[in-house]
Amino acid sequence: MAEPLLELRGLHKAFGALVVTDAVSLTVNPGELHAIIGPNGAGKTTLVHQVSGTLAPDAGQVFFAGQDITALPLARRARLGLARSFQITAVLPGFSVLENVALAVQARAGHSFRFWRPAATEAALNAQAMAALEQVGLASRAAAQAGALSHGEKRQLELAIALAMQPRLLLLDEPLAGAGPEETERLIGILQGLKPHYGMLLVEHDMPAVFALADRISVLVYGQVIASGAPASIRANPAVQAAYLGEDF
Amino acid sequence: MLARLKPHAVPLALFAALALAPLLGFGAGHSLSLLARAIILALSAIGLAVLVGGAGLVSLGHAACMGVGAYAVVMLDAARITDALVVFPVAILAGGLFALLTGAVAIRTSGVNFIMITLAFGQMAFFTAASLSAYGGDDGYTFYGRTSLFGTRLLEDRWFFHYALLLLLLGAWYGGRRLLASRFGRVLRAARENPLRTQALGFSPYPYQLLAYTLAGALGGLAGALLANATEFVAPSFIAWQRSGDLLFMVILGGLGQLHGAILGALAFVLLEEYLAELTPHWRLIFGPLLVLVALYLKGGLLSLPGLLRRG
């Protein structure tokens, strides 16, 4: 089997006496969508922070394409090809939709110590940004100010920004949070289309979406992975059912 | 052609007014001195506007960069070096170096801490200047002549000085605009709006912000050297934190949205200060509340005034 794109080895994180990540080990293979589910407070977002580099684990390691990136800051990990979307939308509200994405293209083009040419008219940046917007179906809103988008559109923009980074791994922190039923359907369609091209680590509350999209699911409860496997086996797992007492899959 | 110029109508009108002012009754010595002061402060304010409006770095120590530039002129003058080709580059480098060294520390912080630390560096510069007894200490240092240009006394010609300043202001404004619109400026603006997002894209904002801070410091150094020439006198009060506060207020008074707001703010500030003082010795009683009103009701600064009036 090919080397995993992302590998977490024995990650451990505690805030005081509260253990939020407890010996978490998991892998994401190229082209695989690995979803993490778990009840509220299970430590999903804390785990995402440790993968993206905003939070350092107390113990354990994060490997990306075979390289130990545990000590690398957020920006360095992003340059290696690890793109994250944010649970709370973090688009740049004062920028246009196109400029939000063009900035991601610009980040890939090496340093930005270029002082004279207006960036807004650089065709090379804008063309690639438009391509990413088309991929998520937001091209028609390119000129709008990002702050004026609807919630669902902002989620699409988050995706376009991540795509424009041409990452190897997409780290999606609740990409469907707060989206209405129609928007959710559209976003699932978009993710389905992207799936073959990227490794994805998906944290999501929307169970139907997770079971529709995931190749593998890990269940996180109180910081521990209590089960990991194909969607069908997770659905049948009694420990998982106990953790989600009363909830429908 | 006209349509292309329309978005620049306000800055073009500002520059035209400044260019024509000496011909329209502001040509007397006193008026030209006043205008020179306003233009020099505007020059410095443009650097600060790039930091505050562009990068979101609210510095309360910008006057220190001007002070460093001014004291560079003093020290060179004391060593009998008055050639503009030496004096101005040294002042620019000194202002930039001061900003680089202090910024390297200050930019590691943000928000209120950044304001406090820039203020602290400014005060350090102030007390250092006050203790330089060789250069007049608290009493300041008086020049016996302005910096010479190619061996001439051209800078002492008030008209020449006025138009030279105006040219520098035009250059700084245009350069600042290009800078903010460039890839570099885009990273600065993004880091202001959301630093975490900017890092998640792969940018480390620190080197970008530090370079912007250094460039603004260099421009401040130039402005300081020019102010030393305009007043033919330098004192530690040049560096006092009140001056930094004045500069910050000019930038906000004019409007943070666009760079020419800083020019408008500096002009309004200097002219108001001057004419209110002529009206009454208690002018601060009018000036203060006026500034409060602007801060309360003109969120976009003077630049937003026409739009507000149009909407009634």
Interface residues (C-beta under 8 A of the other chain):
Chain A: S52 T54 P73 L74 A75 R76 A78 R79 A83 R84 F86 A90 V91 L92 P93 G94 F95 E99 L103 A104 Q106 A107 R108 S112 F113 R114 F115 W116 R117 P118 A119 A120 E122 I161 M165
Chain B: R178 L179 A181 S182 R183 F184 G185 R186 V187 R189 A190 E193 N194 L196 R197 T198 Q199 A200 L201 G202 F203 S204 Y208 L211
